[in-house]
């Protein structure tokens, strides 16, 4: 599992994944990065894209609130999308099932 790797290896994999998703370009703000990511990452599902655009860097949101904000999706689909985003290093789960965007 990725979680069992040393921190340096995890960071390297996360950075490599971000570069692949972002096409090696760096955006200036979180909003620019989110839109760039959604435009250039066709491998991200629609639910993952909507969840990523709903999350903020500076404010954690509880899973229940996120389920309400990301409409027309089941909780299990949203949890799977959040897991995908977390494995890519784009989202971080905080204690209490709160999520934030990582930039």
Backbone as numpy.savetxt, mean C-alpha at the origin, in Angstrom:
# Nx Ny Nz CAx CAy CAz Cx Cy Cz
9.45 -16.69 4.51 8.63 -15.50 4.51 9.50 -14.26 4.51
8.96 -13.21 3.96 9.68 -11.95 3.90 9.93 -11.40 5.30
8.99 -11.59 6.21 9.12 -11.06 7.57 10.30 -11.68 8.31
10.75 -12.85 7.90 11.86 -13.52 8.57 13.22 -13.08 8.06
13.25 -12.29 7.00 14.51 -11.80 6.45 15.09 -10.71 7.34
16.40 -10.53 7.29 17.01 -9.42 8.03 16.47 -8.08 7.52
16.45 -7.05 8.39 15.89 -5.75 8.00 16.51 -5.17 6.72
17.81 -5.35 6.54 18.45 -4.81 5.34 17.92 -5.47 4.08
17.72 -6.78 4.14 17.20 -7.51 2.98 15.77 -7.12 2.68
14.96 -6.96 3.73 13.57 -6.53 3.53 13.52 -5.16 2.88
14.33 -4.23 3.38 14.35 -2.87 2.83 14.77 -2.90 1.37
15.78 -3.74 1.05 16.24 -3.85 -0.33 15.12 -4.36 -1.24
14.41 -5.38 -0.80 13.30 -5.92 -1.59 12.18 -4.90 -1.76
11.89 -4.16 -0.70 10.84 -3.14 -0.77 11.25 -2.04 -1.74
12.49 -1.58 -1.64 12.97 -0.53 -2.54 12.96 -1.01 -3.99
13.35 -2.25 -4.20 13.36 -2.82 -5.55 11.94 -2.90 -6.11
10.99 -3.32 -5.27 9.60 -3.39 -5.70 9.03 -2.02 -6.03
9.36 -1.04 -5.20 8.88 0.33 -5.47 9.43 0.84 -6.79
10.72 0.61 -7.04 11.32 1.07 -8.29 10.64 0.43 -9.48
10.32 -0.86 -9.37 9.65 -1.53 -10.47 8.26 -0.96 -10.68
7.54 -0.72 -9.58 6.19 -0.19 -9.69 6.17 1.25 -10.19
7.14 2.04 -9.74 7.17 3.44 -10.10 8.00 3.73 -11.34
8.55 2.72 -11.94 9.34 2.92 -13.14 10.65 3.64 -12.89
11.17 3.57 -11.65 12.43 4.20 -11.31 12.34 5.70 -11.11
11.14 6.26 -11.19 10.98 7.70 -11.02 10.53 8.00 -9.60
10.96 9.12 -9.07 10.53 9.55 -7.74 9.62 10.76 -7.89
8.47 10.71 -7.23 7.55 11.83 -7.26 7.82 12.72 -6.05
7.26 13.91 -6.05 7.57 14.86 -4.99 6.64 14.76 -3.80
5.41 14.35 -3.98 4.50 14.28 -2.84 3.81 12.93 -2.81
3.21 12.61 -1.67 2.51 11.35 -1.52 1.37 11.21 -2.50
0.65 12.30 -2.75 -0.46 12.26 -3.69 0.05 11.99 -5.09
1.15 12.65 -5.48 1.74 12.41 -6.80 2.20 10.97 -6.92
2.79 10.44 -5.85 3.27 9.06 -5.89 2.11 8.09 -6.02
1.02 8.35 -5.30 -0.12 7.45 -5.36 -0.71 7.43 -6.76
-0.85 8.60 -7.40 -1.40 8.63 -8.74 -0.42 8.00 -9.73
0.86 8.24 -9.55 1.87 7.63 -10.41 1.84 6.12 -10.25
1.74 5.66 -9.03 1.71 4.23 -8.77 0.50 3.60 -9.42
-0.65 4.21 -9.28 -1.87 3.66 -9.86 -1.80 3.65 -11.38
-1.16 4.63 -11.98 -1.05 4.69 -13.43 -0.05 3.68 -13.97
1.03 3.41 -13.24 2.10 2.60 -13.76 2.17 1.21 -13.16
1.20 0.81 -12.37 1.24 -0.51 -11.74 0.01 -1.32 -12.13
-0.02 -1.83 -13.34 -1.19 -2.58 -13.76 -1.36 -3.87 -12.96
-0.30 -4.35 -12.32 -0.41 -5.59 -11.55 -1.17 -5.39 -10.24
-1.35 -4.15 -9.81 -2.17 -3.88 -8.63 -3.63 -3.98 -9.03
-4.41 -4.67 -8.20 -5.83 -4.79 -8.48 -6.56 -3.49 -8.22
-7.77 -3.41 -8.71 -8.58 -2.20 -8.56 -8.83 -1.89 -7.09
-9.08 -2.91 -6.29 -9.35 -2.69 -4.87 -8.10 -2.17 -4.17
-6.94 -2.72 -4.52 -5.68 -2.26 -3.93 -5.43 -0.80 -4.31
-5.73 -0.43 -5.53 -5.55 0.96 -5.96 -6.46 1.90 -5.19
-7.72 1.49 -5.03 -8.66 2.35 -4.30 -8.27 2.46 -2.84
-7.83 1.35 -2.24 -7.40 1.39 -0.84 -6.20 2.29 -0.69
-5.23 2.19 -1.60 -4.03 3.01 -1.52 -4.36 4.49 -1.68
-5.29 4.82 -2.54 -5.65 6.22 -2.71 -6.45 6.76 -1.52
-7.10 5.88 -0.78 -7.87 6.29 0.40 -6.97 6.51 1.61
-5.92 5.71 1.73 -5.02 5.82 2.88 -4.19 7.08 2.82
-3.79 7.56 4.00 -2.95 8.75 4.10 -1.66 8.40 4.84
-0.63 9.20 4.59 0.66 8.98 5.23 0.62 9.40 6.69
-0.05 10.49 6.97 0.02 11.10 8.30 -1.15 10.76 9.21
-2.11 9.98 8.75 -3.27 9.65 9.58 -3.64 8.19 9.40
-3.58 7.44 10.51 -3.97 6.03 10.46 -5.48 5.93 10.36
-5.94 4.90 9.66 -7.37 4.66 9.53 -7.64 3.21 9.94
-8.68 3.03 10.71 -9.04 1.69 11.19 -9.64 0.89 10.04
-9.45 -0.41 10.10 -9.94 -1.30 9.05 -11.43 -1.13 8.81
-12.22 -1.02 9.87 -13.67 -0.86 9.71 -14.02 0.42 8.95
-13.31 1.50 9.26 -13.55 2.77 8.55 -13.11 2.67 7.09
-12.03 1.97 6.85 -11.54 1.79 5.49 -12.53 0.97 4.67
-13.13 -0.03 5.29 -14.13 -0.85 4.60 -15.31 0.02 4.17
-15.70 0.96 5.01 -16.80 1.86 4.67 -16.42 2.82 3.54
-15.17 3.28 3.53 -14.74 4.26 2.53 -14.49 3.64 1.16
-13.98 2.41 1.14 -13.72 1.73 -0.14 -15.00 0.96 -0.47
-15.86 1.59 -1.22 -17.18 1.05 -1.50 -17.14 -0.08 -2.52
-18.22 -0.86 -2.53 -18.41 -1.95 -3.49 -17.32 -3.01 -3.41
-16.89 -3.32 -2.20 -15.91 -4.38 -2.01 -16.21 -5.10 -0.70
-15.90 -6.38 -0.68 -16.13 -7.15 0.54 -14.94 -6.96 1.48
-15.17 -7.16 2.77 -14.06 -7.04 3.73 -12.90 -7.99 3.40
-13.20 -9.20 2.96 -12.12 -10.14 2.66 -11.30 -9.69 1.45
-11.94 -9.09 0.45 -11.21 -8.57 -0.70 -10.31 -7.41 -0.29
-10.83 -6.55 0.58 -10.04 -5.41 1.04 -8.86 -5.86 1.89
-9.07 -6.83 2.75 -7.98 -7.35 3.58 -6.90 -7.97 2.71
-7.31 -8.70 1.67 -6.33 -9.29 0.75 -5.55 -8.19 0.03
-6.23 -7.14 -0.39 -5.56 -6.02 -1.07 -4.59 -5.31 -0.13
-5.00 -5.12 1.13 -4.11 -4.49 2.11 -2.88 -5.36 2.36
-3.06 -6.66 2.40 -1.93 -7.57 2.57 -0.96 -7.44 1.40
-1.51 -7.38 0.18 -0.68 -7.21 -1.01 0.12 -5.91 -0.93
-0.55 -4.83 -0.55 0.12 -3.54 -0.43 1.16 -3.55 0.68
0.87 -4.26 1.76 1.82 -4.36 2.86 3.07 -5.13 2.44
2.89 -6.18 1.67 4.04 -6.97 1.18 4.89 -6.16 0.20
4.28 -5.24 -0.49 5.02 -4.37 -1.41 5.69 -3.20 -0.69
5.38 -3.06 0.61 5.98 -1.97 1.38 5.29 -0.64 1.17
4.08 -0.65 0.65 3.36 0.58 0.38 2.40 0.96 1.50
2.07 -0.01 2.34 1.13 0.18 3.45 1.71 -0.48 4.68
1.44 0.11 5.83 1.89 -0.47 7.09 0.71 -0.64 8.02
0.62 -1.82 8.64 -0.43 -2.04 9.62 0.10 -1.67 10.99
-0.64 -0.82 11.69 -0.30 -0.41 13.03 -1.13 -1.22 14.03
-0.79 -1.17 15.30 -1.59 -1.90 16.29 -3.06 -1.48 16.25
-3.93 -2.43 16.51 -5.36 -2.16 16.54 -6.01 -2.18 15.17
-5.38 -2.83 14.19 -5.89 -2.92 12.81 -6.06 -1.54 12.17
-5.09 -0.67 12.42 -5.03 0.64 11.79 -3.99 0.58 10.68
-4.26 1.29 9.60 -3.37 1.26 8.43 -2.97 2.66 8.02
-1.72 2.79 7.54 -1.21 4.05 7.00 -0.47 3.75 5.70
-0.40 4.76 4.86 0.38 4.67 3.62 1.83 4.93 3.99
2.75 4.22 3.36 4.18 4.38 3.61 4.80 5.09 2.43
5.39 6.28 2.66 6.10 7.00 1.60 7.33 7.62 2.17
